[in-house]
Amino acid sequence: MDLNRCRGILRKHRMPYVRKLGSISHFCVWLVDGEYVRKNICEDFVNYDHHGHLRFIPHGEFWISSGTAVAEIPFYIDRMLMESRLLASGRSIKEASRIAARAERAERGKSEHLRKLQECMSRRNEVISRVHKRLLRSYSRGIKVWVVDGEAVRDLLMVDFAGGGHDKVYRFVPEGEIWIDDAISPRERRFLVLHEAHERWLMAAGRSYREAHWSATELEDYFRHHPLMTDKAVRKEIEKQS
C-alpha cells in the first residue's frame, strides 16, 4: 500500500491501540487490533511489525496483533528490537530481516514448547498432523483449507509464516492444501482464504508469486471494504481450484 495513502488513513481513522504491553530500550510495545489494521490501513500487517518494515507504524513503536499467542510475543519483541538496531547501524532491511530471523529461529529452538513437539514428532506426517487444527469443510471443495497452529508452524517449519499460505508457495504444505494461521480470528478467515485461493489459482496457471500476490492483495483489500460480497467471491475462487 502507498505510504501517503497509509498516512492519510491513519489521520482519518482511529489509531488501533488495544493495550500497551510495556517498553524496551526506547521502544513502546503495543498490542493492536490486527483486523482493524488489515482492513483500514494495510493488509500486509499480520502478527507484528515496526516502522522499518511498515512506515505507517510510528517511530519508536512495536505493534503486535491482539490475536498473537502469548508465548510468541517475546520472540517478536526480540526480533523487532534486533532488526531496529541493525537498521540504525546502516544495514539494509533485507539484511536486518535475515539476521534477525536467524536469531529468532535460534531462540525458538531453546523453547520448551518446541522441545515437547520434537519429542513426539520425528516424521513429516506427524508434524503435519500436529500442525493441522481444523478442516474448514465449507471451503474444502477440490482443495483442503486448514486452520493450523501458527506457533507450531513457526517453531517447526518456517519462522516467518504468518496469516496463511498454500502448497504453490511453501514446500512443507501438502499438495492441494491452503493453511490459515489460527492467530487470524474466525470472523476474518474468509478474507485470508480468498487471498490464498486466488493467489494459488494464479500460480497454478503459471503466474509468478509476485504477480499472484499483488493480485490477491488487491482482491483482499477490495472485499475487506465490501464484506457482504465476500462469501460469494470466496466460493468462486474455491471453485477454480478443482
Secondary structure, 3 states (H helix, E strand, C coil): CCHHHHHHHHHHCCCCEEEEEEEECCEEEEEECHHHHHHHCCCCCCCEEECCCCCCCCCCEEEEECCCCHHHHHHHHHHHHHHHHHHHCCCCHHHHHHHHHHHHHHHHHCCHHHHHHHHHCCCHHHHHHHHEEEECCCCCCCCEEEEECHHHHHHHCCCCCCCEEECCCCCCCCCCEEEEECCCCCCCHHHHHHHHHHHHHHHHCCCCHHHHHHHHHHHHHHHHCCHHHHHHHHHHHHHCCC
